[in-house]
Amino acid sequence: MTGAERERTPTWELFVRAALALGLVGGFGLGGALFLAVVLHLPVGAWWAAAAQAHGQAQLLGWAGLTVVGVALHFLPRLRGATPTEMTVARPALGLLVAGMLLRLACQPLLAAPLDGRALL
């Protein structure tokens, strides 16, 4: 996708694509890994509970939340007769939301993982 094509892409579409990516990787992917850990009788501890919390946040805020925000940025301005939100305003917000969710998905389970028999935090 070139820069010109990206500028013509509706705001809601980028938010929904990001929501699908976070839902598939962080939500369903991490949830599947957690399920496999239990089924395969792998040792679960604090990392499992932390990963379960990160999985729930990815589903709730990453998948559902980004979809709602993207559609709202397209729909709500039309209720007052305005044009949809500009991408120059929405792109930084999308980047920060996705970066925050990715950091949570990566860091929360890692911080709870055992290190020489002890938890990091």
C-alpha positions as a printed Julia matrix, in Angstrom:
121×3 Matrix{Float64}:
   0.0     0.0    0.0
   1.58    3.28  -1.08
   1.41    6.53   0.88
  -1.26    7.98  -1.43
  -3.4     4.85  -1.14
  -3.0     4.9    2.65
  -4.28    8.49   2.79
  -7.4     7.49   0.82
  -8.08    4.51   3.08
 -11.05    5.25   5.33
 -10.22    5.76   8.98
 -12.48    2.98  10.14
 -10.78    0.45   7.88
  -7.35    0.91   9.48
  -8.84    0.61  12.97
 -10.77   -2.54  12.03
  -7.69   -4.11  10.41
  -5.64   -3.4   13.52
  -8.45   -4.79  15.68
  -8.53   -8.01  13.65
  -4.76   -8.39  13.88
  -4.76   -7.87  17.65
  -7.74  -10.18  18.06
  -6.17  -12.98  16.05
  -2.65  -12.74  17.46
  -3.08  -11.44  20.99
  -6.58  -12.59  21.7
  -7.15  -15.92  19.99
  -3.46  -16.8   19.59
  -2.54  -16.21  23.21
  -5.79  -17.82  24.36
  -4.96  -20.92  22.31
  -1.47  -21.03  23.79
  -2.92  -20.81  27.3
  -5.33  -23.63  26.52
  -2.52  -25.79  25.15
  -0.43  -25.16  28.26
  -3.22  -26.6   30.41
  -3.97  -29.51  28.05
  -0.29  -30.48  27.75
   0.12  -30.26  31.55
   2.86  -27.65  31.3
   3.77  -25.95  34.57
   1.49  -22.98  35.03
   2.2   -20.32  37.56
   2.1   -16.57  37.76
   2.97  -16.26  34.06
  -0.23  -18.12  33.13
  -2.44  -15.77  35.15
  -0.63  -12.74  33.72
  -0.96  -14.08  30.18
  -4.68  -14.73  30.78
  -5.13  -11.1   31.86
  -3.23   -9.87  28.79
  -5.37  -12.15  26.61
  -8.55  -10.66  28.07
  -7.31   -7.13  27.54
  -6.39   -7.94  23.92
  -9.88   -9.3   23.31
 -11.74   -6.51  25.05
  -9.7    -3.43  24.22
  -7.76   -4.63  21.2
 -10.43   -6.39  19.23
 -13.74   -4.93  20.37
 -12.44   -1.52  21.46
 -10.52   -0.66  18.3
 -13.45   -1.75  16.15
 -15.83    0.5   18.08
 -13.43    3.47  17.99
 -12.81    3.08  14.25
 -16.48    2.89  13.35
 -17.28    5.75  15.74
 -14.66    7.98  14.1
 -16.41    7.35  10.8
 -20.03    7.44  11.94
 -20.32   10.03  14.73
 -19.09   13.05  12.72
 -21.74   12.25  10.1
 -24.48   12.63  12.71
 -23.68   16.33  12.87
 -23.14   16.63   9.1
 -19.34   16.78   9.18
 -16.82   14.75   7.23
 -15.21   11.71   8.87
 -12.12   12.23  11.02
  -8.9    12.96   9.13
  -6.25   10.25   9.12
  -3.63   12.78  10.27
  -5.51   12.98  13.56
  -6.5     9.32  13.86
  -3.2     7.66  12.84
  -1.22    8.72  15.97
  -4.09    7.59  18.2
  -4.22    4.23  16.44
  -0.46    3.83  16.7
  -0.45    4.57  20.42
  -3.34    2.21  21.13
  -1.76   -0.65  19.17
   1.68   -0.03  20.71
   0.18   -0.09  24.19
  -1.64   -3.37  23.55
   1.48   -4.99  22.04
   3.56   -3.9   25.02
   0.99   -5.33  27.4
   0.84   -8.62  25.5
   4.62   -8.98  25.54
   5.62   -7.54  28.89
   2.96   -8.7   31.32
   3.58  -12.47  30.89
   7.35  -11.95  30.73
   7.44  -10.01  33.98
   5.57  -12.8   35.75
   7.72  -15.61  34.29
  10.0   -17.37  36.77
  13.68  -16.49  36.78
  15.76  -19.05  38.7
  12.7   -20.15  40.64
  11.64  -16.6   41.55
   9.15  -14.24  39.96
  10.51  -11.05  38.45
   7.99   -8.9   40.28
